[in-house]
Amino acid sequence: MGGGWEAEQELLARAQSTLGRVGQGYSVALLLRGRETEAPRLVPQLLQMLFEEALPLRGSDAVLSTLSLVQLSPSGRTQDLLAPGAENLSVLDVAPLGLVVVNATEVEVSDSRAASELYLQAAVGEGRACSLLTITMSCPGPDPSEGPGTQSMWQGALRILQLPGVL
């Protein structure tokens, strides 16, 4: 058990600075494989870290954060885990964003606790299927890349693709 815990701590340490980039308007993707998909304790830790790293300068009040969670099966079927009954959604690989699920339900979350609770509630009974969790953060305000005085909206995203140990 010690080896698994050490691997988790190493992943969290490596992910910490990368997660902060979401608050700068970047898209970040993480791939989790194996036991984590069966005992989802790492994802809530990553969500907490995301909110801590991405929002310290702006504060969460000014930022709109949404969560979506879809299940992807090897047969190509997709199911929206936040809207039971919504199936066969289109999954697109959109550069530079990465995987995007068309018409996936997005639920506003105020903080890491709300995001974790929603994730854990929706992920129950997910079994051995793949899942794609997306947290999108957006905020109106000056865009650092366009110089001072320029009003626009920045948007960053964290996508966590979870693969079971055996497909």
N, C-alpha and C positions, 0 to 999 in steps of 0.2 A: 504494500500500500504506500510506502514511503516514496517509491519511484514515481508513482502517479501524481502524488501531491507535489513533489519537486518539479515535475514537468508542468503542472498547472501554474505554479508560482513563477516559473521561467517564462511561460507564455504571457502571464499577466504583466510581468516586468517589461517584456518586449513590446507589448501592445500599448502600454501606458502613454508613451509620447506620441505614438501614431494616432491614438484615439483623439488627442487634442486637436489634430488637424481637421476633424469634422467641424469644429467650431470656427475654422478658418475658411470653410466652404469646400473642403475636399471630400471626395468619396473614398471610404476605406472599406476593404473587404477582408474578412477572416474566414478561414476554412477550418471547421472543427470536425474531427473524425474519431469514431470509436466510442469509448465508454461514456464520454460526455453526453452523447445523444440519449443514453439510457438513464443517466442520473444528472439532470440538468442543473448543476450548481454553478458551473463556470459562467454561463450566460448572465445570470443576475450580477455576478461580480464584474463582468465586462460592462454591463449597463451602468452600474454604479460608477465605474471608472470613467465611462464616456461622459456622463453628466458632470462629474467633477473636473475632468480635463477640458471639455469643450465649452463649458459655460462660465468659468470663473470671472472672466473680464466683463461679460455682458449681463450676467444674471439671468436666471431662467424666466423672469417675467417678460422680457422682450423677445424671447425665442419661442417659436411654435415648434413643438416636437410631436411627431406622429410615429406610430408603430404599425407595421403590417406583418403578418405571419402566414405563410402559405406552405402547404405540404406538396412535395414533388415526388411522383412515383416513377420508378424505372420505365414504366410503360408510357410515360409522357403525360399522364393525367396530373392536373394541378387542382388543389382544393384550398379554398380560403378558410383558414382555421378560425378567423374572427367572424365569419359569416357562414355558418353551416348551411350547406345547400348550394353555395357558390362554387361551382366546379368547372373544370376545363377552361381555366383562364390561360391567356397567352403569355408565355415567358419569352422576353426579348433580351438579347445581348446588345445593349446600346452603348456605344463608345461616347464619351469616356465614363459613363455612369456604371456600367457593368450590367448585371442581371436586373431586369425590371419586369414586374408582373402587372400586366394591363388590367385595370379595374379591380385591383386588390383593395380590400377594405383597409382604410387608414384610420386609426383611432388616436385622438389627441391624448398625450400623456404629459403630466406636469413635472414629473421628476423620475429618478431611477426606481423608486419604490413602486410607483404606479406602473411603470414599464415592466418591471420584474413580475408584479402580480398578474398583469395581463398576459405576459408571456407564459408564465407557469400555468395559469388557468387554461389557456388555449392549447398548450403543448401536451396536456394530460392525455394519455391514451394514443399518442402519436405513433407509438410502435417503432418499427424499424424503417420507416420511410425517411427520406431526406426532407429537410425543411429550410426555408429561407426566411430569416428574420431581417426586416429593414427598419431602421430608425432614421427618420429624416428630420433635420433641424434647419429651420429657416428664420431669417430675421431681416426686417427692413432696416436699412441704415447705410452708411458709407461703405463702399467697396474699396478695400485697401489697394487693390490692383489698379483702380481707375483714378487714383489721386484724391486729394482732399476736396470736399464740397460736392462730390458726385453721389447722388442718392440712387440707390438700387436695392436689390435684395440678394443676400448671400444664402446659399443652401448647401449643406453638407449632408452626407449620409454614411451610416454604418450598415453594412450588409454582412450577416453571419450565415454562412451556408453550413448546415450540419449534415454530415454523412454518417450513417450507421457504420459500424466496424465491418459488416459483411452485407453486401447488396444481394 
